[in-house]
Amino acid sequence: MKKLKINYLFIGILTLLLAAALWPSIPWFGKTENHIAAIQARGVLRVSTIDSPLTYSVINGKKYGLDYELAQQFANYLGVKLKVTVRQNISQLFDDLDNGNADLLAAGLVYDSARVKNYQPGPMYYSVSQQLVYRSDNIAHVRWRPLTRISLPLRQGTSWSMIYSV
């Protein structure tokens, strides 16, 4: 009976030592950066975007765009001001994120499995399908076979350019 108590005591001490050694590596305990608290402490939500009618544009001094409206609502929810920085291309957007000049990107970005390795995507809030648009009176001239032989320019840094550069 005494040997059984010593075994339980040994297992208990070993368990406590193991828990103490592993405690800092538990994700919910580790001191990860709290980005929301940092934004609130700064008082500004920094958003990088591209000037386009869907995402962000300024007309007669008034700001428009679905992504802009969502970012403004998020800033209001956090109780901070919104600072929007307009960039020329997608590569510059990700540079802002990498260099700590932006808290998030609001530019109608497409989910890209290659980017998920380095960036956290947000939830999907709308869906887009790529379509070919042509005049209906020219339907006889549209053939898929000739379209496969043409060269289409792709914006550098987009998910499409990454797919076709491989």
ROBA-80508 format. One record per residue: residue number from 1; x, y, z of N, C-alpha, C, O in turn. Coordinates in pm, 1 decimal, decimal comma. Example, Ala and Ser with C-alpha at 12.3 -4.5 7.8 and 13.67 -1.06 7.14 Angstrom:
2
n n_u n_v n_w ca_u ca_v ca_w c_u c_v c_w o_u o_v o_w
1 1319,0 -569,0 780,0 1230,0 -450,0 780,0 1320,0 -330,0 780,0 1423,6 -331,9 846,5
2 1285,0 -225,0 708,0 1367,0 -106,0 714,0 1290,0 3,0 787,0 1340,9 113,8 803,9
This chain:
166
n n_u n_v n_w ca_u ca_v ca_w c_u c_v c_w o_u o_v o_w
1 82,6 -119,2 0,0 0,0 0,0 0,0 86,7 125,1 0,0 56,2 222,9 -68,2
2 197,4 121,1 78,7 286,4 235,7 86,7 354,4 259,5 -47,8 373,7 374,3 -87,9
3 391,7 149,6 -119,3 454,7 161,4 -250,0 358,2 224,4 -350,4 400,8 301,5 -436,4
4 228,5 192,7 -340,6 126,9 248,3 -428,9 115,6 399,0 -407,9 102,2 473,1 -505,4
5 120,6 446,5 -283,0 113,4 590,1 -253,7 235,8 662,8 -309,2 223,7 774,2 -360,1
6 352,9 600,9 -299,9 475,4 662,5 -351,9 467,4 673,0 -504,3 509,5 773,4 -561,8
7 413,6 570,0 -569,8 396,7 575,5 -716,0 303,4 689,4 -757,0 332,6 763,2 -851,1
8 189,8 703,8 -685,3 96,8 813,0 -716,2 161,6 948,5 -690,9 141,4 1042,3 -768,1
9 238,5 959,5 -584,6 308,2 1084,4 -554,0 410,5 1115,6 -663,6 421,3 1229,9 -707,9
10 485,1 1014,5 -707,1 583,6 1032,4 -813,9 515,4 1075,2 -944,4 562,6 1167,4 -1010,9
11 406,2 1009,8 -981,4 332,3 1044,9 -1103,6 275,8 1186,4 -1092,5 278,9 1261,2 -1190,2
12 224,9 1224,0 -977,3 170,6 1358,7 -956,2 278,0 1465,5 -970,8 255,5 1567,4 -1036,1
13 394,8 1443,1 -910,5 505,4 1540,0 -919,4 554,7 1549,4 -1063,4 580,0 1658,8 -1113,9
14 568,1 1434,4 -1129,3 611,4 1432,5 -1269,0 511,7 1507,9 -1358,8 552,4 1581,1 -1449,0
15 383,0 1489,7 -1334,0 279,3 1560,0 -1411,2 288,8 1710,3 -1390,2 279,1 1786,4 -1486,5
16 307,3 1754,2 -1266,7 320,1 1897,7 -1237,7 444,1 1957,1 -1303,9 437,8 2066,8 -1359,4
17 556,3 1886,2 -1298,7 678,3 1935,2 -1363,3 661,2 1944,7 -1515,1 704,4 2041,6 -1577,5
18 598,3 1844,0 -1572,8 573,5 1844,9 -1716,5 479,6 1959,7 -1755,4 503,3 2027,8 -1855,1
19 374,5 1981,0 -1678,0 281,2 2090,6 -1705,4 351,1 2225,4 -1693,5 328,4 2314,5 -1775,3
20 436,5 2241,2 -1591,6 509,9 2367,4 -1574,9 606,5 2390,8 -1690,9 624,3 2504,5 -1734,6
21 668,5 2284,9 -1740,6 762,8 2299,3 -1851,8 691,3 2333,7 -1981,9 743,6 2410,6 -2062,5
22 572,8 2278,0 -2003,5 499,7 2300,5 -2128,5 407,7 2422,3 -2125,2 360,3 2465,3 -2230,4
23 381,3 2478,4 -2008,6 285,3 2587,9 -1992,6 310,4 2706,3 -2087,4 214,8 2753,9 -2148,6
24 433,5 2755,8 -2102,5 454,1 2871,2 -2192,1 425,3 2842,6 -2339,2 398,9 2935,7 -2415,4
25 429,8 2717,4 -2380,6 406,8 2686,7 -2522,0 259,7 2665,0 -2555,3 226,1 2643,7 -2671,8
26 172,3 2670,0 -2456,9 29,2 2655,2 -2482,6 -20,0 2784,3 -2547,9 1,0 2892,1 -2492,4
27 -85,3 2776,2 -2665,4 -121,2 2896,2 -2741,3 -203,7 2998,4 -2664,3 -179,9 3118,3 -2678,9
28 -299,1 2955,9 -2583,5 -383,0 3052,6 -2514,4 -310,2 3119,2 -2399,1 -357,0 3220,6 -2347,4
29 -197,8 3064,9 -2358,1 -122,3 3126,5 -2249,1 -12,1 3217,5 -2300,8 20,0 3318,5 -2238,2
30 45,9 3181,9 -2415,0 157,6 3259,1 -2469,4 120,7 3404,9 -2488,3 4,6 3437,8 -2512,3
31 219,0 3491,4 -2477,4 194,4 3634,8 -2488,1 197,8 3677,2 -2635,0 293,3 3740,2 -2680,5
32 92,8 3641,9 -2707,6 82,9 3683,2 -2847,0 39,3 3828,5 -2851,9 -24,9 3879,3 -2760,0
33 75,4 3893,6 -2960,7 37,7 4033,0 -2975,8 -113,4 4044,4 -2988,2 -177,0 3965,6 -3058,2
34 -169,0 4140,8 -2921,3 -310,9 4167,7 -2933,5 -326,1 4285,4 -3028,6 -314,2 4401,0 -2988,1
35 -352,2 4255,3 -3154,9 -358,2 4359,4 -3257,6 -473,0 4456,8 -3233,4 -458,6 4576,7 -3257,4
36 -584,6 4407,4 -3187,1 -699,7 4495,1 -3161,4 -665,2 4595,8 -3052,5 -696,4 4714,2 -3065,8
37 -601,3 4550,3 -2945,2 -562,5 4641,4 -2836,7 -461,9 4744,5 -2885,8 -466,7 4860,4 -2844,6
38 -370,4 4703,1 -2974,0 -271,6 4797,1 -3028,8 -339,5 4903,2 -3114,8 -302,8 5020,5 -3108,5
39 -437,8 4863,2 -3194,8 -512,4 4958,5 -3277,9 -588,3 5056,1 -3189,3 -588,4 5176,5 -3215,0
40 -652,4 5005,1 -3086,0 -728,4 5092,1 -2995,9 -636,3 5185,8 -2919,1 -671,7 5301,4 -2896,4
41 -519,5 5138,6 -2879,0 -424,2 5224,7 -2808,1 -372,4 5334,7 -2900,0 -352,1 5447,8 -2855,8
42 -351,1 5302,9 -3025,7 -304,5 5400,3 -3124,3 -415,5 5497,7 -3161,2 -389,3 5613,8 -3192,6
43 -540,6 5449,7 -3157,2 -655,0 5534,3 -3190,7 -683,6 5544,8 -3339,2 -767,9 5624,3 -3380,7
44 -614,0 5465,0 -3420,1 -629,8 5471,5 -3566,0 -623,9 5330,6 -3624,3 -534,1 5252,7 -3592,2
45 -720,9 5298,9 -3710,5 -717,8 5176,2 -3788,9 -659,4 5212,4 -3924,3 -718,9 5290,3 -3998,9
46 -542,9 5156,3 -3956,9 -474,0 5187,8 -4083,2 -508,2 5082,0 -4187,2 -480,8 4963,5 -4168,7
47 -568,6 5127,1 -4296,8 -614,1 5037,9 -4402,9 -549,1 5078,9 -4533,8 -549,7 5196,7 -4569,6
48 -493,2 4982,5 -4605,3 -439,3 5007,6 -4739,1 -535,8 4949,4 -4841,0 -590,7 4841,0 -4821,5
49 -555,8 5023,1 -4950,3 -650,2 4980,9 -5052,7 -604,2 5027,1 -5189,4 -501,8 5094,1 -5202,7
50 -680,1 4990,8 -5289,9 -657,0 5034,3 -5427,7 -778,7 5114,9 -5470,4 -891,9 5079,3 -5437,6
51 -756,0 5222,5 -5543,0 -865,5 5307,7 -5589,2 -945,0 5236,2 -5697,8 -896,2 5216,1 -5809,0
52 -1067,5 5198,3 -5664,3 -1158,0 5137,6 -5762,0 -1300,9 5160,9 -5712,9 -1322,1 5175,5 -5592,5
53 -1398,3 5164,8 -5802,0 -1535,9 5193,0 -5760,4 -1591,1 5093,8 -5658,4 -1672,5 5131,5 -5574,2
54 -1549,0 4969,6 -5664,3 -1601,2 4870,5 -5570,9 -1536,5 4881,3 -5433,2 -1604,4 4864,3 -5332,0
55 -1407,0 4909,1 -5428,0 -1336,0 4907,5 -5300,2 -1330,4 5044,2 -5233,9 -1372,5 5058,9 -5119,1
56 -1279,1 5144,1 -5304,4 -1261,4 5276,7 -5245,2 -1243,3 5379,6 -5355,9 -1162,3 5360,7 -5446,6
57 -1317,9 5486,9 -5348,1 -1298,0 5599,1 -5439,9 -1351,3 5725,5 -5374,4 -1437,3 5720,6 -5286,4
58 -1299,1 5837,7 -5418,6 -1342,1 5967,6 -5367,0 -1403,7 6044,3 -5483,0 -1338,0 6068,5 -5584,2
59 -1530,3 6082,7 -5467,9 -1601,5 6159,0 -5569,8 -1657,2 6284,1 -5503,9 -1735,6 6276,4 -5409,2
60 -1615,6 6400,2 -5555,4 -1657,7 6529,7 -5499,8 -1630,5 6537,9 -5349,5 -1711,2 6591,8 -5273,8
61 -1516,9 6484,4 -5307,8 -1477,1 6492,3 -5167,5 -1543,0 6390,3 -5076,6 -1511,2 6385,3 -4957,8
62 -1633,9 6308,8 -5128,6 -1700,8 6207,3 -5047,6 -1642,3 6070,1 -5080,6 -1621,3 6036,3 -5197,0
63 -1616,7 5992,2 -4976,0 -1555,4 5860,1 -4992,4 -1663,4 5753,7 -5011,1 -1765,2 5753,2 -4941,8
64 -1638,4 5662,7 -5107,5 -1731,6 5556,1 -5141,2 -1657,7 5423,6 -5152,0 -1534,7 5419,4 -5156,4
65 -1735,2 5315,1 -5156,4 -1679,3 5182,7 -5181,5 -1719,1 5083,9 -5073,6 -1723,7 5118,0 -4955,4
66 -1748,0 4961,2 -5114,7 -1790,0 4857,9 -5020,5 -1682,2 4829,7 -4916,5 -1711,3 4825,4 -4797,0
67 -1559,2 4810,6 -4960,3 -1451,2 4781,8 -4865,5 -1427,3 4899,6 -4771,9 -1398,9 4880,4 -4653,7
68 -1438,8 5022,3 -4824,5 -1424,6 5141,1 -4740,3 -1534,2 5143,8 -4633,4 -1506,2 5169,3 -4516,3
69 -1658,2 5117,6 -4673,7 -1769,9 5119,7 -4578,3 -1750,1 5015,1 -4468,4 -1775,2 5042,6 -4351,1
70 -1705,2 4895,5 -4506,4 -1680,4 4791,0 -4406,5 -1567,9 4831,4 -4311,3 -1578,1 4810,5 -4190,4
71 -1461,0 4889,2 -4365,4 -1349,4 4933,8 -4281,0 -1394,4 5045,6 -4187,5 -1354,0 5049,1 -4071,3
72 -1478,0 5137,4 -4237,6 -1528,0 5247,3 -4154,0 -1615,1 5194,0 -4040,2 -1605,2 5240,5 -3926,7
73 -1700,1 5096,6 -4071,4 -1783,6 5035,8 -3967,4 -1698,2 4962,9 -3862,9 -1729,1 4967,4 -3743,8
74 -1592,0 4896,4 -3906,5 -1502,2 4827,8 -3813,8 -1430,2 4928,8 -3724,8 -1416,1 4906,7 -3604,5
75 -1384,8 5039,1 -3783,4 -1319,9 5144,6 -3704,6 -1418,0 5202,3 -3602,7 -1380,8 5226,1 -3487,8
76 -1542,0 5224,6 -3643,5 -1644,1 5274,5 -3550,3 -1666,7 5175,2 -3436,9 -1679,3 5214,8 -3321,0
77 -1671,7 5047,0 -3469,9 -1690,6 4942,3 -3370,1 -1576,5 4942,8 -3267,7 -1599,0 4924,0 -3148,1
78 -1453,8 4964,7 -3316,5 -1337,7 4968,2 -3227,1 -1326,2 5100,9 -3152,8 -1251,9 5111,3 -3055,2
79 -1399,4 5202,1 -3198,5 -1392,5 5333,8 -3135,6 -1267,7 5410,8 -3174,9 -1213,7 5486,8 -3094,5
80 -1221,2 5391,9 -3298,2 -1100,2 5459,2 -3345,9 -1129,8 5529,4 -3478,3 -1235,4 5509,6 -3538,3
81 -1034,7 5611,7 -3522,7 -1046,5 5677,9 -3652,4 -994,7 5584,5 -3760,9 -916,9 5492,8 -3734,3
82 -1039,3 5609,6 -3883,5 -995,1 5530,0 -3997,6 -899,2 5611,9 -4081,8 -928,9 5725,6 -4118,4
83 -782,7 5553,2 -4112,7 -685,9 5616,1 -4202,8 -670,2 5523,7 -4323,4 -624,1 5410,3 -4310,3
84 -708,9 5573,5 -4440,9 -701,9 5494,7 -4563,8 -583,3 5541,3 -4646,3 -567,1 5660,8 -4671,3
85 -500,3 5446,8 -4688,3 -387,4 5475,1 -4776,6 -413,1 5405,2 -4909,4 -433,9 5284,0 -4914,0
86 -411,4 5482,9 -5017,3 -435,6 5427,6 -5150,6 -302,1 5391,8 -5214,5 -210,0 5473,3 -5217,9
87 -292,7 5270,3 -5264,6 -171,8 5221,8 -5330,7 -200,5 5193,8 -5477,8 -316,0 5180,6 -5518,3
88 -94,3 5184,9 -5556,7 -107,2 5165,8 -5701,1 -128,9 5020,7 -5742,1 -190,8 4993,9 -5845,1
89 -77,8 4926,1 -5661,5 -89,9 4785,5 -5700,3 -93,4 4695,6 -5577,0 -70,9 4740,7 -5464,6
90 -121,7 4569,8 -5600,0 -137,8 4473,8 -5491,2 -6,7 4448,8 -5418,1 -7,1 4427,7 -5296,8
91 104,2 4450,8 -5488,8 234,3 4430,6 -5424,0 259,4 4537,6 -5318,5 311,2 4507,8 -5210,9
92 223,3 4661,6 -5348,5 240,5 4770,1 -5251,4 150,4 4750,6 -5130,1 187,7 4787,4 -5018,7
93 32,2 4693,3 -5150,6 -56,8 4664,8 -5037,9 10,4 4569,0 -4940,3 13,4 4593,5 -4819,7
94 64,1 4459,9 -4993,5 127,7 4361,3 -4906,7 257,4 4414,5 -4846,2 295,8 4373,0 -4736,8
95 325,4 4505,5 -4915,8 442,3 4572,2 -4857,2 400,8 4652,0 -4734,1 470,7 4650,0 -4632,8
96 287,3 4722,4 -4741,8 237,0 4797,2 -4626,2 212,0 4704,7 -4508,2 246,4 4737,8 -4394,8
97 152,6 4589,5 -4534,2 125,3 4493,3 -4427,6 255,4 4439,3 -4369,5 269,5 4429,6 -4247,6
98 350,7 4404,0 -4456,1 479,7 4350,5 -4411,5 559,2 4451,4 -4329,7 625,4 4414,5 -4232,7
99 552,9 4578,4 -4368,2 631,5 4682,8 -4301,7 561,0 4745,0 -4182,2 614,3 4836,8 -4120,0
100 441,9 4696,2 -4149,1 369,2 4748,9 -4034,7 303,6 4883,3 -4060,5 271,2 4955,2 -3966,0
101 283,4 4918,7 -4187,3 219,1 5045,9 -4221,2 68,3 5032,4 -4236,3 -0,9 5132,7 -4253,5
102 16,5 4910,7 -4230,2 -127,3 4886,8 -4241,7 -167,3 4776,7 -4144,9 -92,2 4682,3 -4120,7
103 -287,6 4790,9 -4090,0 -342,1 4687,5 -4002,6 -417,1 4582,5 -4083,5 -419,9 4465,0 -4047,1
104 -477,6 4626,1 -4193,5 -546,9 4533,2 -4281,7 -554,4 4589,0 -4422,6 -534,8 4708,4 -4445,3
105 -583,1 4500,2 -4516,5 -595,9 4537,6 -4657,0 -742,5 4524,0 -4696,3 -806,9 4423,7 -4665,7
106 -794,4 4625,3 -4763,9 -934,0 4624,1 -4808,4 -935,5 4658,0 -4955,8 -952,7 4773,8 -4993,7
107 -917,4 4556,7 -5038,7 -905,3 4583,0 -5181,9 -968,5 4473,6 -5266,2 -923,2 4448,2 -5377,8
108 -1072,1 4408,7 -5215,3 -1136,9 4303,6 -5291,9 -1042,7 4191,6 -5329,3 -1050,0 4138,7 -5440,2
109 -954,2 4154,6 -5238,2 -852,8 4053,4 -5267,7 -914,2 3914,6 -5278,4 -1013,7 3883,8 -5212,8
110 -853,9 3832,3 -5361,4 -898,1 3695,4 -5384,8 -820,4 3602,8 -5291,7 -700,4 3620,9 -5270,7
111 -890,3 3502,9 -5235,6 -823,8 3403,7 -5151,4 -716,5 3333,2 -5233,2 -741,2 3288,5 -5345,2
112 -598,9 3324,2 -5176,4 -485,3 3264,7 -5246,7 -411,7 3173,8 -5149,3 -360,2 3220,5 -5047,7
113 -406,4 3045,0 -5179,3 -344,9 2948,8 -5087,2 -197,2 2977,8 -5063,7 -144,8 2943,0 -4957,9
114 -128,5 3040,4 -5158,6 12,8 3074,3 -5138,8 27,7 3185,3 -5034,8 123,2 3184,5 -4957,1
115 -64,6 3279,7 -5032,6 -55,8 3391,1 -4937,4 -96,2 3350,7 -4796,0 -55,5 3414,8 -4699,2
116 -175,9 3245,0 -4783,7 -222,5 3202,0 -4652,2 -105,9 3161,9 -4563,2 -117,7 3164,4 -4440,7
117 7,2 3124,7 -4624,0 124,5 3086,8 -4545,6 178,5 3204,7 -4465,0 235,3 3185,3 -4357,5
118 161,1 3326,6 -4516,1 217,4 3445,0 -4451,1 114,4 3544,5 -4399,8 147,5 3632,2 -4320,1
119 -10,0 3531,9 -4444,5 -112,5 3629,7 -4408,3 -239,9 3559,2 -4365,1 -270,4 3449,5 -4411,8
120 -314,1 3623,4 -4275,3 -439,8 3568,0 -4226,4 -555,6 3628,0 -4305,7 -581,3 3747,9 -4294,6
121 -626,4 3546,9 -4385,8 -740,3 3602,9 -4459,1 -859,0 3623,5 -4366,4 -876,2 3551,7 -4267,9
122 -939,1 3721,3 -4398,9 -1061,4 3744,9 -4323,9 -1174,7 3661,7 -4381,8 -1154,6 3584,1 -4475,3
123 -1293,7 3678,4 -4325,8 -1407,2 3602,4 -4378,5 -1449,4 3653,7 -4516,4 -1433,2 3771,9 -4546,9
124 -1502,8 3565,3 -4598,1 -1551,0 3604,0 -4729,9 -1682,1 3680,6 -4712,1 -1770,8 3635,9 -4639,4
125 -1694,3 3794,3 -4777,6 -1818,1 3870,8 -4766,2 -1885,2 3896,2 -4899,7 -1995,8 3950,0 -4902,6
126 -1823,3 3860,2 -5008,4 -1892,0 3853,9 -5137,3 -1815,0 3763,0 -5231,2 -1697,0 3734,6 -5210,2
127 -1883,6 3718,1 -5334,9 -1825,9 3622,0 -5427,5 -1831,4 3679,3 -5568,6 -1927,8 3746,0 -5606,0
128 -1727,7 3652,7 -5645,7 -1717,5 3704,6 -5782,0 -1685,4 3589,2 -5875,5 -1607,2 3500,6 -5841,1
129 -1745,7 3590,3 -5993,7 -1708,4 3492,0 -6095,5 -1655,1 3567,1 -6217,0 -1711,5 3668,3 -6258,6
130 -1547,1 3517,0 -6272,5 -1485,6 3578,2 -6390,3 -1567,3 3538,6 -6512,7 -1596,8 3420,8 -6533,0
131 -1603,6 3637,3 -6594,2 -1685,4 3609,0 -6711,5 -1635,2 3685,7 -6832,3 -1581,5 3795,9 -6820,2
132 -1653,6 3625,7 -6948,6 -1623,6 3691,3 -7074,7 -1749,6 3765,2 -7118,6 -1857,6 3706,2 -7122,8
133 -1737,0 3893,1 -7151,1 -1851,4 3974,0 -7193,5 -1828,1 4016,7 -7337,7 -1720,6 4065,9 -7371,8
134 -1927,1 3998,0 -7420,7 -1915,3 4034,0 -7561,7 -2050,3 4084,0 -7612,1 -2153,1 4062,9 -7547,7
135 -2049,6 4149,8 -7726,4 -2173,1 4200,1 -7787,0 -2255,3 4083,6 -7838,3 -2200,9 3990,7 -7898,0
136 -2383,9 4087,6 -7816,1 -2470,1 3976,2 -7856,9 -2484,4 3964,5 -8008,0 -2513,9 3855,9 -8057,9
137 -2464,4 4073,4 -8082,8 -2475,5 4062,8 -8228,2 -2350,8 4001,1 -8291,2 -2349,9 3975,5 -8411,6
138 -2245,5 3976,6 -8213,0 -2122,4 3915,1 -8262,9 -2103,6 3773,0 -8211,3 -1991,4 3722,4 -8208,6
139 -2209,7 3710,0 -8171,5 -2198,4 3578,1 -8108,8 -2134,7 3474,4 -8201,5 -2067,8 3382,7 -8153,8
140 -2154,1 3487,4 -8332,8 -2096,2 3390,5 -8426,6 -1943,9 3399,5 -8430,8 -1877,9 3302,7 -8468,5
141 -1887,9 3512,2 -8393,3 -1743,4 3531,0 -8400,5 -1669,8 3485,7 -8273,9 -1546,9 3478,6 -8272,3
142 -1744,1 3455,8 -8170,2 -1680,3 3415,2 -8044,8 -1659,4 3264,1 -8045,9 -1754,8 3186,5 -8050,9
143 -1534,7 3225,0 -8041,3 -1498,2 3083,5 -8035,6 -1395,1 3067,3 -7923,8 -1305,0 3149,8 -7908,9
144 -1409,1 2961,8 -7846,6 -1315,6 2941,0 -7737,0 -1178,0 2900,4 -7787,1 -1077,5 2937,8 -7726,7
145 -1171,0 2826,1 -7894,2 -1042,1 2777,6 -7942,9 -946,2 2893,1 -7973,8 -832,3 2889,6 -7927,4
146 -986,9 2995,0 -8049,7 -893,6 3105,2 -8075,7 -852,9 3180,1 -7948,5 -743,1 3235,4 -7941,2
147 -940,9 3181,8 -7849,1 -908,1 3253,1 -7725,9 -794,5 3185,9 -7649,6 -725,9 3251,1 -7570,9
148 -774,2 3058,4 -7671,7 -666,5 2989,8 -7600,3 -529,4 3026,5 -7654,8 -428,7 2998,5 -7589,7
149 -522,3 3087,7 -7771,2 -393,8 3122,2 -7831,5 -353,7 3267,3 -7810,0 -245,3 3307,9 -7851,8
150 -438,1 3345,1 -7746,5 -404,3 3486,1 -7728,1 -333,4 3506,1 -7595,1 -342,8 3423,0 -7504,8
151 -263,6 3615,8 -7584,9 -190,4 3649,1 -7463,0 -268,5 3755,0 -7386,3 -303,3 3859,6 -7441,2
152 -295,5 3727,7 -7261,2 -367,2 3823,1 -7177,4 -271,9 3883,7 -7075,9 -202,5 3810,1 -7005,6
153 -266,7 4015,7 -7066,3 -181,6 4076,6 -6963,5 -245,4 4058,6 -6825,7 -366,4 4074,6 -6810,1
154 -164,6 4025,9 -6727,6 -212,0 4008,4 -6590,5 -139,2 4105,9 -6500,1 -18,6 4126,6 -6514,2
155 -212,5 4166,1 -6406,9 -149,4 4257,9 -6313,2 -48,0 4184,6 -6227,6 -75,0 4076,1 -6176,2
156 68,3 4244,9 -6213,0 174,4 4184,7 -6133,2 132,4 4180,7 -5986,6 74,6 4276,8 -5935,7
157 161,0 4071,0 -5919,4 130,5 4056,6 -5777,9 -7,1 3999,6 -5750,1 -37,5 3968,8 -5634,9
158 -92,5 3984,3 -5852,2 -224,5 3927,3 -5830,5 -214,7 3775,8 -5823,6 -115,2 3716,7 -5865,7
159 -319,1 3713,8 -5770,0 -317,6 3567,8 -5760,2 -313,7 3504,0 -5898,5 -254,3 3397,3 -5914,5
160 -375,5 3566,2 -5999,1 -371,0 3511,4 -6134,8 -228,9 3513,4 -6189,9 -185,6 3417,3 -6253,4
161 -156,3 3622,2 -6166,0 -19,2 3628,2 -6218,2 69,7 3526,3 -6148,9 162,1 3472,8 -6210,3
162 42,9 3498,7 -6021,8 121,4 3398,4 -5949,9 93,3 3258,3 -6003,5 183,8 3175,3 -6012,1
163 -31,9 3232,2 -6039,4 -68,4 3100,8 -6092,1 -0,7 3076,6 -6226,0 54,0 2968,9 -6249,6
164 -4,0 3176,4 -6313,9 47,0 3157,0 -6449,0 196,1 3182,8 -6463,4 250,9 3163,2 -6571,8
165 263,1 3226,0 -6357,9 408,1 3243,6 -6365,9 482,0 3115,0 -6332,7 602,7 3105,4 -6354,5
166 411,4 3017,1 -6280,7 472,5 2889,8 -6242,3 498,4 2804,0 -6362,4 549,6 2692,8 -6349,0
